[in-house]
């Protein structure tokens, strides 16, 4: 089922249709939020907040076929809100581990991949937030430049330059790591 039909059903009161939208987009939204925020807890909160806002404002979506970019825009704003909140929060000591008998939110969304993929995720976390965002939207969601511009409410040229700068930084960072590994 496509998003357009599911959105129309959810608007008419079908909560199961919205639940399908959540299941469809939850993982990719989490990956995007995690790449922007660098914290599994914050990413889970941002995704949940985005879905809550989307559910509450579903009737304001003009074109149901544009649900994904609309939802991504809500998510990005939620992530930026979290970043703004972080700047005002004084960090505490390490949070105690979750009970071993229960799966934590971080474990539920744990990334399992190759060492190169983990290096790439670490390098993405090292980017500035604007650059992390465009990389996540372009390569995790396969959005076109114009769609990213609409999600972020910036000109397409700004998106292109952010992508180019981010890719150059990633290339430099990953190239430096590779050369360090070879020299060791």
N, C-alpha and C positions, 0 to 999 in steps of 0.2 A: 504494500500500500504506500502511496506517495504522501509526502507531507501536506500537500494541498488538500487532499480528501480528509486526512486525519484532523487537520486544523478546522475544517468546516464541521466535522462531526463533533469535535471538542467544543466549538462555539455553540453548538446546539444542545450542549449539556452532557455529552458522552464522555465521562471521565476516563473510561477505558481507552478511548482514542488518544487522550492526552498522555496516558500512561505509556502507550506505544511510542509516542513522540519522545518521551523521556528515555525509554530504553534504547531507542534508535540513536539518540544524540549524546547520551550520557558519557560514554567512554571518550569520544572525540572532544567533547567540551572539557572533560577532566584533563586530558592531555594538553589542551590549549591553556587552560588555567594554570596547570602545573608549570608549563614552560614560561608563563608570564611571572608567576609568583614564586616558584622554586620551593614550595612547601606543599606537601600532600594534604595537610590539614586545611590550610588556607584555600587550596584548590577545591577541595570537597565542599567547603563552605560557599565559595564563589559559585560553583555549579548549582548547588542547592538554592542559593539566593536567585540566580538567574532563572531557574525553572519556576520558582515561586512568583517572581515578577512577571514572567511570561504568562503564567496561568492567570494571574490577576488582570493582566492587560491584553489578553488575547483578542478581545473585541476591538482593540485599537489598531491591530495589524491590518493595513489596507489591502495587501495582496497576499493571500494565504500561500501562494507559490513561493514567496520570498521569506518563508518562516525561518530557514536556517540562517541567512544573513542577519535577520532581525534578532534572532536568539543570540547569535554571536556578538552583536552590538551590545545587547544587555549584559552578556558575560564579560566582555572587555571592560565595560563601565564598572561592573561589580569588582573586577580584579583591580582596577585603578583605585576604586574606593578602599579596598583592602590595603593597597600600597600606601595610600594617604593616611590610613589609620595606623599602619605600622610605624610611620615616621613619628607619631605622637606617643607610641607605647615604649616603655622602658622594659627591655628583655629581662626575664627572670631566669633562674637556674634551670637546668635541663628538666623537661617534663618527664615524670616517671613513666616507665614502659607500661603499655596496656596489659591487662591480664593475659597470661599465656593461653588460657582456655578459650578466649574469645578473639575473633579476628578483628584487628583494628582497621580503621578506615584506610590507613597507609598501606596495610597489607592487602586489603581488598583491591587496591589499584596499583599494586607493586608492578614495576616494570621488569620484565624478564627479556633480556636480549643479549646480543653479543657485546664484547668489550668495546668494539668500535662504536656501537650504538650508544653505549653508556658514556663514552668519551664525547660523543656529539651532544648528548643531553647536558652534560656538564658544561660544555663550551657554550651552548645556548643559554644556560643559566648565567653565564658570565657576561652576556650582552646587556646593554642598556634596555630598560623596559619597553621603549618604543620599538627597538629592533627585535626584541623577543616576540613582541606581539605580531609584527608583520611576518616574521618567519613562521610562527605557529599558524597563522591564518593562511599563508601561502602554501606551506608544505604539509601541514597536518590536515588542513581542510581543503586543499587544492582550489582555493578561491582565486579568481582572476584579480588583477590589479584594481580594476574599476569596482569590483565587489568589496575588496578590502578598503578602498577609499570610502565607500558608502558606509561600511561598518564603523570605521574610525572617524568619519566625518572630516576627512582631510583631502586635499587634491591628489589625483592619481600620480602626479610627478613626485609628491612627497613620499608616497608609498614606494615608488620605484627607487628613489634615492636611499630610503631606509633599508630596503631589501638589498641593494647593492653594497651599502656600507656594512650591513650585518654579515653578508656572505663573505666579504673581504676579511672582516674580523674573524669569522669562523675559520676561514681558510688559513689565516695566519696562525691562529691559536692551535688548530689541529695539526698544521704543518710543524709547528714548534714542538708539540708533544711527540710527534712521530720522530723528529730528528733527535730529541732527547732519549727516546727509547732505543734508537739505533746506537747512540754513543755509549750507552751504559754497558 
